[in-house]
Amino acid sequence: MKLDPTVLELLNLDPSTTTVSSVGGSSFAATSKITSKLLDGTEKHFFMKTGQGDDAEIMFQGEHTSLNAIHTAVPNLCPKSYGHGHFASSSLTSYLVTDFLHLSRSTPKSPSAPSLAAKLAKLHTTPAPIPDGYSTPQFGFPVTTCCGDTPQDNSYKSSWAEFYAENRLRHILRRAEKRNGADKDIRQLVEATASKVVPRLLGDEHLNHGKGVTPVVVHGDLWSGNTSVGVIGDESGEAEDVVYDPSSCYAHSEFELGIMKMFGGFGGSFLKEYHELCPKTEPVDEYEDRVKLYELYHHLNHYALFGAGYKSGAASIMKNLIKKYAVD
């Protein structure tokens, strides 16, 4: 397999010493390993995703920006992305190129490497950058990101409660209705949750004694399948906890915990260490309900992606939260 000239130029590689091999793929993209011998005789490895059409272009732009937002805050947490675009040889083919991750869950971690909990806590205690054109922190992201194959509305808002209600809950409801058809009961539950529960639990005047929350970069799709132990880039480096396949935004740190709780894989010792470094938001006695509210988004997203099997779980969360927080 020959490497497209656009990627050779992006990475400044010599085609005569560069090879490309398939490393599988998914329903969203084909994946390849790029190996190139440098002038000093060492080998450099890159990871490339390719896909067709507008969906792949949007997905790769979002992943590129997400990886580099995480990498800027915590460089040893995820691969660096070098770029994305279209092949010169095929304008319909989009690509994304990152550092290669040498993954192995059985590989012993370096004893000197920080834990995943510590890395995630560092990410979640590092304020997100103020977006270009704004003078204050915002919730959102510079580009569209995809959770699964759902494009997410990341348009900026200064209020976290408004962002979560409109850009996440109402947005994914519209997506679900487009995929599955209208459902009056689900629409009423989402609207009650967005209009009553969200302001009650997430309002700026309510969180942290009226100080609100500071936006931070979140991974956005941090289930256990998007974490592993591995070496970034150089195969001879030390193995440590890493993450990949993000769909980031600037958000409340606890938003990350919704998807983590939905599928499990992060035990009590993980959360204990994490919260020692990244304390729970006040009021602490509403922490579990906030996380359940954040988990709701992913149930609705799975309902949009995969159909009615996830509807009952979403409905149950909303009914419980409405009963507790939306009583007139």
N, C-alpha and C positions, 0 to 999 in steps of 0.2 A: 504494500500500500504506500503510495506517495503522499507526502504532506503538501497540502495546498500552499501555493506561493504566498498568500496573504498571511498564513500562520508562520511560515518560515521568516517572513519579514518582521512580523510582530515580535518573534522571539530571537531574531538575529541569529538564525541557525544556518549551518552549512548543509545543503541538501545531500551532499556526498557522504556525510557522516551521520545522517539522521534517518531513523527508521520509525515506522508507525505500526502498531499491532493492536488488534481488537482485544478488549478486556470485558466483553459482554455488553450489557445495556439494560434498558427498562422499556416500559411502554411509552415513555416520554422521549427517550434519546438513546442513540448509540454511543458507546464509550470506547476510548482508545488510549493507549500509552505511547507517548512520544519519547524516544531515547536518542540522545545526541551526544557525540563525543566532542568535547571542547578542545581548544588549542593546547591546553596543559595536559591532555590525555585523560582527564576525568570524564565521567558520564553524568549527564544531567537528564532528569526524568520529568515529564509533564503529563498532565491528565487532560484529555479533551473530550467534550461532549459535542455531538452534532445532532441536528434535527431539521425537519422541514417545515416551512411555512411561518406564518405570523406568530402562532402560539409559541414555537421554539424561540423565535427572536425575543419575544417578551420575557419568556422564562429565563433565558440566558442573561439578558440584561439585568433582570432582578437578582439572579444568583451572583453575578459578577459584583454588583454593588453591595449586596448583602455580605459576601465573603470579605470584601475589603473593609467594610464598616466594622465587622467583628475583628478582623486581623489588625486593624489600626489600634483598636482598644486593647486587645489581648493577642499578640502576634503568634503565640504558640498554641492557640486554641483551634485554629482552622487553617486550611491552605490559603495562600495568596492567589488572587486571580490576576492574570496578565492581560486579559482582554477578551472581547467578544465581537462578533460581526458576521459577515457573509463570506463564503468562499469566493475567490476570484474565478474558479473553474465552474461554479454552480451558484448563481445568485439566490437560488431558493433554499440553499443549505446554510443554516446558521451554525456557529460554533462558539464554544466557551473553552478557554485554556487556563488551567490552574497548575499549581504545584501538584506533583503526584503524591498520593497518600499510600504508603506501604502499610497496609492494615493487617492486624492479626490479634484477635481477642485473646489468644493464648500466649502472646509475647509478654514476658515480664516487663512491667513499667520501670522506668528509671527511678531509683529511690529518691533522687534529688528533684524530680519533676513535680510540680504542683498537681493536686488532684483536680478532677473535673469540677467538683463542688467549689474549690477555691478559684478556678479559672472563671466559672460562671458568675461567682460572686463579684469578681473583679470587673467583669463585663457589665454587671448590673449595678455597680456603684460608680461607674464612669459616665458622667453626663454626656449625652449625645451632642454632636456638634449643632450649632445654630445654623439652620439652612440659609443658603444664599438668598439675599433679598429680605431677610427677616432680622429683627433686632432682639428678639426673645426666643427662647426654646419653643419648639413645636412638636406635636405628635403627628407622625406620618412617616414619609420616606421620599427620597428624591425621585424614585421610579416605582413603577408597578412591580410587585413581587407575586409569586404564585405559591399557594399552599396546596400541594397536590397539583392539579392543573387548573385550580381556581385563581384567576387574576384578582388581586386584592386592591381595593381603592385606598391608596395611601396619601390622598390629598391632605395637605396640612391643616391642622386645627390646634388652637391654643389650649382648648379644654380636652382633657383626657376622657371625661364622661361623654362629651359630644362626639369625639372620635370613635369611641367604642360603640356607642349607640348607632351612629350613622354609618361609619366606614366599615364596621365589622358586622353588627347584628342585622341592621336593615339591608345592608349590601348583600350579605349572604342569603337573606330571605329572598330577595329578588332573584338571585342566582338559582336558588332551590326551586322557586316557582317556575322559572324558565325551563329547568330540566325536568321537573316532576309534575308540573301543573299546579294550579292554585289549591291551597288547603286552608279553608276559613279558620279552623281551630288553631293551626300553627301560626297563621298571620296574626290572629288576635293575641296569642301568647307572646309572640315576639314583640308586638307593639306595646303590650303592657309592660314587658320586661325593659324595653328600650326607653319608654317614656316615664316609668315609675321606679323600677328597681335600680336601673343604672344611675340616675341622679341621686337616689338615696344612698347607694353604696359607694359610688365613685366620684361624687361631686367634689370639686376643688375645695369648697368651703368645709367639707366633711373630713377629707383625708388629712392625716398628719396635723391635726388640730388647726385646720384652716389654711395650712401652707400648701396643700396639694402635693403632687408628686412631680419629680424631675424626670423628663424623658431620658431613657437609656436605650442603647441598641439591644434588641432581643433577637435570638435566633429565629423564633417564630414557628418552628415545626420540630421542636426538640423532643421527639419520642426516642425510645432507646435504640431504634433502628438507624438513627442518624448520629449515633455516637459509637466510638470504638477506641481501641488502643492502636497506635501506629506511629510511624515516622514520617514527618513532612519533608518532601523533597529528596534529601540525600538518604539513601538506603542505609548508610553506615551510621546514621545518627541514633539518638536514644529514643526509645518508645515512650509515649505518654498519651494521656487522654486527649482525644480530638473530636471535633464535630464537623459535619458537612451537610450539604443540601439545605441551606437555610432559606427562609423567606422572611427577611428581617423587616423591622420598622422601628421607629423611635416610640417607645411605649412605656407603660408602667412595668416595672421589673416583674411584678407578680403575674402579669399576663403570660409569661413564659411557663408558669407552673401549671396552667390549665391543660395543655397537651401532655405535659409530663405526668400529671395525675390520671389523665384519661386512659392511657395505656400502661401505666406503671413502669417498673424497671428502675426506679429511683427510690431506694429504701429510706427508712427513718434515719439511718446514720448519715446518708448523703444530705438530707434536708437539715439535720442538726448542724453539720459542719457549715453548710451553705448559709443558714440563718444566723450563725455566730458571726459571719463576715458580712452578710447582707440582711440586716434585721427586718422583721415583718413590719409592714406599714401600720400605722395607727389609724383606726382603733384595731388592736390586735384581736379582740374578741369577734371581729367580723372577717378575719383572715380566711377561714375555711369557706365562707359563703362567697367571698370575692373570687377565690380560686375556682369554686364551682361555677360562678358566673362566667369566668374566662374559659372554663372547660366547655361551656355551652356553645361557644363559637365553633369549636372543632366538631361537636356533634352535629351542628347545623351544616358545617362544611361537608362532613361525611354523608349527611342526608342529601346534600346537593350533588355530591359526586357519585354515590352508590345507591341512593334510593331509600325506600321506606324502612329498611332495617334499622336505620339510625333515628327515625322520627320519634319513637316512643321514649328513647333516652333523653332527647332534647326536650320533649314535652314534659317529662317528669322533673327535670331540673327547673324549668320555667315555672311550673305549677308550685313547686316547693318555695322558690324564691318570691313569687308573687304573693303567696299566702303569708309569708313572713314579713315582707317589706313593702307591699303595695296595698295594704289595707287602708281604706279611706277613713 
